């Protein structure tokens, strides 16, 4: 490859009709415009390759997050069930047991009170 020369002495600023600039104000305006555009391109604007790379990275991360990571807990549970043997667990239904006992005790009390009531006829004292 040929080496680039760093000699830009033969370059001059030109107007829109490709004529050399004759006044200092127009040369200053073209210089300011060049420096402003150079600053925008080098500092503020993202290069096309960087934008395309970021779009690809976002696409891959979106696929990983929505397609793989969202299904990871269910897959992990299935894997753990396949690897580890299931263990029997004793479920404590204390609240159901307490409900059964309390209803039974209440029904027994009602039954005992119904049996213990005296069945003798009561006399009404009628007054005229």
C-alpha positions, 0 to 999 in steps of 0.5 A, spaced: 500 500 500 502 506 498 504 511 504 499 517 505 502 523 505 501 528 510 502 534 506 495 538 505 499 545 503 496 544 496 489 544 498 484 550 499 477 551 501 472 552 495 465 555 494 459 551 491 461 553 484 468 550 486 472 557 485 477 558 491 474 563 496 477 570 496 474 573 502 477 571 509 470 571 512 467 566 507 474 562 509 472 562 516 465 560 515 467 554 511 473 552 516 467 553 522 463 549 518 468 543 517 470 543 524 463 543 527 461 537 522 468 534 524 466 534 531 459 532 530 462 526 526 467 524 531 464 525 538 457 525 538 455 521 532 455 513 533 459 510 527 455 505 523 458 499 525 457 500 533 450 501 532 449 495 528 453 491 533 449 494 539 443 492 535 445 485 534 447 484 541 440 487 543 437 482 539 441 476 542 440 478 549 432 479 548 432 472 545 436 469 551 432 473 556 425 471 553 426 464 550 431 461 555 431 464 561 424 465 562 423 457 561 429 456 566 425 455 573 421 450 570 426 446 566 430 446 573 424 443 576 424 437 571 431 436 571 431 436 579 425 431 579 429 426 574 435 426 578 433 426 585 428 421 587 422 423 590 421 423 597 414 422 601 412 428 605 407 428 611 403 434 610 400 437 616 393 439 615 392 441 622 387 446 620 383 441 617 384 437 623 382 442 628 375 444 624 373 436 624 375 436 632 371 442 633 365 441 629 365 434 633 365 436 640 360 441 638 355 436 635 357 432 641 355 437 646 348 438 642 347 431 643 348 430 650 344 436 652 338 434 648 339 427 651 339 430 658 333 435 658 328 432 662 322 429 658 317 430 664 310 434 662 310 441 665 304 443 668 301 450 667 298 454 672 292 457 669 289 463 673 282 465 672 
